[in-house]
Amino acid sequence: MSNIYATVNITLDDGTTFFGEPILYGLTIPKNAEEYELATEFLRLLFSDVGMKILYELGQPPVNPGITNDIQKVPLSIKDNVTQTSP
């Protein structure tokens, strides 16, 4: 729906104008997560065909593959679903 969001804007007092755009959500697993394996299992679900379908049906089309700035910190079980951005 980015074409619809782009029709909305706000201009600040200094003249800067911002246009609407889609919101991107981020995911992370805290270093001290008590249930690290369950957290990675949840991410595997989100990246699965079933998870992607659910997100689309709920109006939240996912970024696929996911994006990270440090691929070394991504759990091995989901690395195939993630790409690294340029530094």
C-alpha positions in Angstrom: 0.0 0.0 0.0 3.0 2.3 -0.3 1.3 4.1 -3.2 -1.5 5.1 -0.8 0.9 6.0 2.1 2.9 8.3 -0.3 -0.2 10.5 -0.8 0.0 11.6 2.8 2.5 14.1 4.0 3.4 16.5 6.8 5.4 19.7 6.6 7.3 20.8 9.7 7.7 24.5 10.7 11.2 24.5 9.1 9.7 23.6 5.7 10.8 19.9 5.8 8.2 17.7 4.3 7.9 14.0 5.1 5.8 11.6 3.0 4.1 8.4 4.3 5.8 5.1 3.7 5.3 1.6 5.0 6.5 0.7 8.5 9.2 -2.0 8.7 9.4 -4.0 11.9 12.6 -5.6 13.3 13.2 -8.8 15.1 16.0 -9.7 17.5 16.9 -12.3 20.1 18.4 -10.7 23.2 21.8 -12.0 24.2 20.4 -13.1 27.5 17.2 -14.7 26.2 16.2 -17.5 28.6 14.6 -19.5 25.9 17.0 -19.0 23.0 16.0 -22.2 21.2 12.3 -21.3 21.4 13.1 -17.8 20.0 15.0 -19.3 17.0 12.1 -21.7 16.5 9.7 -18.8 16.4 11.9 -17.1 13.8 12.0 -20.2 11.7 8.2 -20.2 11.8 8.1 -16.6 10.6 10.4 -17.4 7.7 8.6 -20.6 6.8 6.0 -20.7 4.0 3.3 -20.9 6.7 4.6 -17.9 8.5 4.9 -15.9 5.4 1.4 -16.7 4.4 0.1 -15.7 7.8 1.9 -12.4 7.7 0.6 -11.6 4.2 -3.0 -12.5 5.3 -2.7 -10.1 8.2 -1.6 -7.3 6.0 2.0 -7.4 7.0 3.9 -8.4 3.9 7.4 -9.6 5.2 10.7 -8.5 3.9 12.0 -11.7 2.4 14.9 -12.5 2.8 15.3 -10.7 6.1 18.0 -8.0 6.3 20.8 -7.7 8.9 23.8 -5.6 9.4 25.8 -8.4 10.9 25.2 -11.9 9.5 27.6 -13.4 12.0 25.0 -12.7 14.8 22.1 -14.5 12.9 21.3 -18.0 14.2 22.6 -20.7 11.9 19.1 -22.2 11.6 17.8 -19.0 9.8 20.9 -17.7 8.0 19.5 -19.0 4.7 16.5 -16.6 5.1 18.6 -13.5 5.8 20.9 -11.3 3.8 23.5 -8.7 5.0 23.2 -5.1 4.1 26.3 -3.1 3.1 28.1 -1.6 6.1 
